[in-house]
Amino acid sequence: MRVTHETGAAVVAPAGLEGVVVAETEIGDVRGAEGFFHYRGYPALELAAARSLEDVWCLLVDGELPGRAESAEFAERSAALRDLPPALARLLPEVARRGPTLDVLRSAVSLLGAELGWRPTHDLAAAELREQSLELCALVPTVLASAFRTRQGLGPVEVRHDLGLAGNYLWMLRGAEAPAEEVRAVEQYLILTLDHGLNASTFTARVAGSTGADLAACVCAALGALSGPLHGGAPSRALAMLDRIGTPERTEAVVREAVLNGERIMGFGHRVYKGDDPRSLFLRDVARGLGGDLVGFAERVERSVVEVLRELKPGRGLHANVEFYAGVVMERCGIARELFTPTFACSRAIGWTAHVAEQVAHNRLIRPSARYTGPPAPLPVPAA
């Protein structure tokens, strides 16, 4: 059954489409009032605690958690797709010098689709679209790590096929294997951010998919939405706030001044969660496991910020969101701040492609209306 409106009458939606159901999905759901979200019925926090990224990736793509044999097969297949196509490998160093890493990723995805001759999703069988999705998502970490090292003036690092996605990503960034606890911390962060309802970038991917556009175009559209600071740019901005505060005792004064000046406190508040963001609570525990001065500082700042916001913005329910502790975890694991949002794209690309496949399988072109608010028409056209 699809969500439809058959009366022919206009429906005036609230700003930002808040609370409006525009699609049906079997991929996952967010229950903001409960502080709960799931992937295909499985609690996302439990998946992050107990399963590998590849297992949850398989769940989103194929609809079921894999058994032991299927898990190994999926991990091996996805790892085999990490090597850059030769043409993209030649072009990437030049593209990498042209702009921020997320922009480089968007250009690389576009080049990938062109190089591999990807056809419109409207013309693809489900099996072919699945294979394209696996290849694109497997290549995103390779593109990011290669582009980052190029921008740093460092030599490329060869792909490892014997590591999971998170482990290979850190390997390619560093040129050395990361400690197991750091690999698992990054992996858990990626699991928690695979999908999260019909957020701006996922909705954008589905809109592009509804036109029958090729998969690369759909992901490029989603990356464009993700590039906005109100969607994907908060982790580095949250850490910038910690830098600005400097020491815990300055927190209240800095935050109070910022709020009174109308500034947004990055890393706090969420469109859906009015209580604690469950992803933030999980990642706070992950950060505690990693340890270090930054983690303790972040916890003290979090408590102080929540208290100030409760006083100055009563009733708003502003708590730390996923970006706050995501930034702490990635910083603690040695991921450069310019890679925070691109790293988020490593996981969210899996969710985007799953949503595109779902949209294509039960498609209706997404074509809403707009309410005109300009001068009354028709206006007389003045003589030249």
C-alpha positions in Angstrom: 0.0 0.0 0.0 1.3 3.5 -0.9 0.8 6.8 0.8 -1.5 8.6 -1.6 -3.9 11.5 -1.7 -6.7 10.9 -4.2 -9.2 13.7 -3.5 -7.6 16.2 -5.9 -7.6 18.9 -3.2 -4.4 20.7 -2.2 -2.8 19.6 1.0 -0.9 22.4 2.7 2.1 20.8 4.6 4.0 22.4 7.5 7.3 24.1 6.9 10.1 21.5 6.4 7.4 18.8 5.9 7.7 18.1 9.6 5.4 15.2 10.6 4.3 14.6 7.1 4.4 11.0 5.9 5.5 11.0 2.2 6.7 7.4 1.7 6.5 3.9 3.1 9.6 1.9 3.9 10.7 -1.4 5.3 14.2 -0.3 5.9 13.9 1.3 9.3 12.1 3.7 11.6 12.8 6.3 14.1 10.5 6.7 17.2 11.6 10.1 18.5 9.3 10.1 21.6 10.7 6.7 22.6 14.4 7.5 21.9 14.5 4.4 19.7 15.3 3.5 16.1 15.7 0.2 14.3 16.8 -1.4 11.0 14.2 -3.8 9.5 12.8 -4.4 13.0 16.2 -5.0 14.8 17.1 -2.4 17.4 20.0 -0.4 15.9 21.8 -0.1 19.2 21.8 -3.9 19.7 23.1 -4.4 16.2 25.9 -2.0 16.8 26.8 -3.8 20.0 26.7 -7.3 18.6 27.2 -7.4 14.8 29.7 -6.3 12.2 29.1 -3.5 9.8 29.1 -5.9 6.9 26.3 -7.9 8.6 24.1 -4.9 9.1 24.9 -3.7 5.6 23.7 -7.1 4.3 20.5 -6.6 6.4 19.8 -3.3 4.7 20.5 -4.6 1.2 19.0 -8.0 1.3 16.4 -7.7 4.1 17.7 -10.3 6.5 20.6 -10.7 8.9 23.1 -13.2 7.4 24.1 -16.5 9.0 27.7 -17.4 9.5 28.3 -18.6 5.9 26.3 -15.7 4.3 28.2 -13.2 6.5 31.6 -14.4 5.3 30.4 -14.4 1.7 29.0 -10.9 1.9 32.1 -9.6 3.6 34.4 -11.2 1.0 32.2 -9.9 -1.9 32.1 -6.3 -0.6 35.8 -6.3 0.1 36.6 -7.5 -3.4 34.9 -4.3 -4.8 37.2 -1.8 -3.0 39.8 -1.3 -5.8 39.3 1.9 -7.8 38.6 1.4 -11.5 41.7 2.3 -13.5 40.3 5.5 -15.0 39.1 6.8 -11.7 42.4 5.9 -10.1 44.2 8.1 -12.7 41.8 11.0 -12.3 41.4 11.1 -8.6 44.7 12.7 -7.6 43.9 15.7 -9.8 40.3 15.9 -8.6 41.5 15.6 -4.9 43.5 18.8 -5.2 40.5 20.8 -6.3 38.4 21.1 -3.2 37.1 19.8 0.1 37.0 16.0 0.5 33.2 15.8 0.4 33.2 17.7 -2.9 35.9 15.3 -4.2 33.7 12.3 -3.2 30.7 13.8 -5.1 32.9 14.3 -8.2 34.4 10.8 -7.9 30.9 9.2 -7.6 29.9 11.0 -10.8 33.0 9.9 -12.6 32.4 6.4 -11.3 29.0 6.2 -12.8 30.2 7.6 -16.1 33.3 5.3 -16.2 31.2 2.2 -15.6 28.4 3.2 -17.9 25.7 3.0 -15.3 22.3 3.1 -16.9 19.1 4.8 -15.4 17.8 2.8 -12.4 14.4 2.8 -14.2 16.0 0.3 -16.7 17.8 -2.0 -14.3 16.8 -5.3 -12.8 17.0 -5.5 -9.1 20.1 -7.8 -9.1 22.0 -5.3 -11.3 21.1 -2.4 -9.0 22.2 -4.4 -6.0 25.6 -5.0 -7.6 26.0 -1.3 -8.4 25.0 -0.4 -4.8 27.6 -2.8 -3.3 30.4 -1.5 -5.6 29.6 2.2 -4.9 29.5 1.7 -1.2 32.6 -0.4 -1.1 34.5 2.3 -3.1 33.5 5.3 -0.9 36.1 4.7 1.8 38.8 4.0 -0.8 38.0 7.4 -2.5 38.0 9.3 0.7 41.3 7.8 2.1 43.0 8.2 -1.3 41.8 11.8 -1.7 42.8 12.7 1.8 46.3 11.4 1.5 46.7 13.2 -1.8 45.7 16.5 -0.2 48.2 15.8 2.6 51.0 15.2 0.2 51.2 11.6 1.2 51.6 8.5 -1.1 48.7 6.2 -1.7 48.1 3.1 0.4 47.0 -0.1 -1.2 43.6 -1.5 -0.4 43.4 -4.4 2.1 40.9 -7.1 1.3 41.4 -9.0 4.5 40.0 -6.3 6.7 36.5 -5.1 7.3 35.3 -1.8 5.9 36.2 0.2 9.0 39.6 -1.5 9.4 40.5 -1.0 5.8 39.4 2.7 5.9 41.7 3.4 8.9 44.5 1.4 7.3 44.3 3.4 4.1 44.3 6.7 6.0 47.3 5.8 8.2 49.3 3.3 6.2 49.3 1.1 9.4 46.8 -1.1 11.1 44.7 0.7 13.7 44.3 -0.8 17.2 41.3 -3.1 17.4 39.4 -0.9 19.9 39.6 2.0 17.5 38.5 -0.1 14.5 35.5 -1.3 16.5 34.7 2.2 17.7 34.6 3.5 14.2 32.7 0.5 13.0 30.0 1.0 15.7 29.7 4.7 14.7 29.2 3.6 11.1 26.5 1.1 12.0 24.6 3.7 14.0 24.5 6.1 11.1 23.6 3.7 8.2 20.0 5.0 8.2 17.8 7.3 10.2 14.4 7.8 8.7 13.6 10.2 5.9 16.3 12.7 6.7 17.2 15.4 4.1 19.8 13.4 2.2 17.9 10.2 2.2 14.8 12.0 1.0 16.9 13.7 -1.7 18.2 10.3 -2.8 14.7 8.9 -3.1 13.5 12.0 -5.1 16.3 11.4 -7.6 15.6 7.7 -7.7 11.9 8.4 -8.4 13.0 10.0 -11.6 14.7 6.9 -12.7 18.2 8.5 -12.5 21.2 6.3 -12.4 22.5 5.3 -9.0 25.6 7.6 -9.2 23.3 10.6 -9.8 21.1 9.6 -6.9 24.1 9.4 -4.5 25.5 12.7 -5.8 22.2 14.4 -5.1 22.2 13.0 -1.5 25.8 14.1 -1.1 24.8 17.6 -2.1 22.1 17.6 0.7 24.6 16.2 3.2 27.1 19.0 2.5 24.9 21.6 4.2 26.1 22.4 7.8 22.6 21.8 9.2 22.7 18.2 8.1 26.1 16.7 7.9 28.5 19.3 9.1 27.9 19.2 12.9 30.6 16.9 14.2 33.5 19.1 13.3 31.5 22.2 14.4 30.8 20.5 17.8 34.5 20.0 18.3 35.1 23.6 17.3 32.8 24.6 20.1 35.0 22.5 22.5 38.0 24.4 21.2 36.3 27.7 21.7 35.3 26.8 25.3 38.9 25.7 26.0 38.4 24.6 29.7 35.4 23.2 31.5 35.0 26.2 33.8 34.4 28.4 30.8 31.5 26.4 29.5 28.6 28.2 31.1 29.8 31.6 30.2 30.6 30.7 26.6 27.3 28.9 26.0 25.2 31.5 27.7 26.7 34.2 25.6 26.2 32.2 22.4 22.6 31.4 23.1 21.8 35.0 24.1 23.4 36.1 20.8 21.1 33.8 18.9 23.8 31.3 17.9 23.0 27.6 17.5 24.9 25.3 19.8 26.2 22.7 17.4 25.9 19.1 18.5 22.8 19.7 20.6 19.1 19.3 19.8 17.5 17.1 17.1 14.6 17.4 14.8 13.1 14.1 15.9 14.5 13.4 19.4 13.2 15.8 22.2 15.0 13.7 24.8 18.3 11.9 24.7 19.5 10.8 21.2 20.1 7.1 21.7 23.1 7.2 19.3 24.7 9.9 21.4 24.3 7.8 24.6 25.8 4.7 22.8 28.8 6.7 21.4 29.4 8.3 24.8 30.0 4.8 26.2 32.2 4.1 23.2 34.2 7.2 23.9 34.5 6.3 27.6 36.0 3.0 26.5 38.6 4.7 24.4 39.4 7.1 27.2 41.5 10.2 27.1 41.3 13.8 28.3 39.0 14.9 25.5 36.3 12.4 26.5 36.2 13.7 30.1 36.1 17.3 28.9 33.3 16.5 26.5 31.2 14.9 29.2 31.6 18.0 31.5 30.7 20.3 28.7 27.7 18.2 27.8 26.3 18.4 31.3 26.9 22.2 31.5 25.4 22.9 28.0 22.2 20.9 28.8 21.7 22.9 32.0 22.2 26.2 30.3 19.8 25.3 27.5 17.2 24.0 29.9 17.3 27.4 31.6 17.4 29.7 28.6 15.3 27.5 26.2 12.8 25.9 28.6 10.6 23.1 27.2 12.8 22.6 24.1 14.3 19.3 25.3 17.8 20.1 23.9 20.3 17.3 24.5 23.5 16.1 22.9 22.8 14.6 19.5 24.8 12.0 17.6 27.2 14.6 16.1 28.6 15.6 19.5 30.0 12.3 20.5 30.6 11.2 16.9 33.2 14.0 16.7 34.8 12.9 20.0 35.0 9.3 18.9 36.5 10.1 15.5 38.9 12.6 16.9 40.0 10.0 19.5 40.5 7.5 16.7 42.8 9.9 14.7 40.3 10.8 11.9 41.0 14.3 10.7 38.1 16.8 11.2 37.8 17.5 7.5 36.9 13.8 7.2 34.1 13.8 9.8 31.2 14.4 7.4 32.8 12.3 4.6 33.2 9.4 7.0 29.5 9.8 7.8 28.9 9.4 4.1 30.7 6.0 4.2 27.8 4.6 6.2 24.9 6.7 5.0 25.7 5.8 1.4 24.6 2.3 2.3 21.3 3.6 3.6 20.9 5.9 0.5 21.3 3.1 -2.0 18.9 0.8 0.0 16.3 3.6 -0.2 16.9 4.1 -3.9 16.4 0.4 -4.5 13.2 0.4 -2.5 11.9 3.6 -4.3 12.7 2.1 -7.7 10.9 -1.2 -6.8 7.7 0.6 -6.0 8.1 3.8 -7.9 5.9 6.8 -8.3 7.6 10.0 -9.4 7.8 12.4 -6.4 6.3 15.6 -7.6 4.8 17.8 -4.9 3.3 21.2 -5.4 4.3 24.7 -4.2 2.0 27.4 -2.9 2.6 30.6 -4.9 3.0 33.7 -2.7 4.3 36.2 -5.3 2.5 39.2 -6.9 -1.1 38.4 -8.2 -1.2 37.1 -11.8 -1.6 37.9 -14.5 0.4 41.2 -14.4 0.5 43.4 -17.5 3.8 43.2 -19.3 5.2 46.8 -19.7 6.4 48.0 -23.0 10.1 47.7 -23.6 
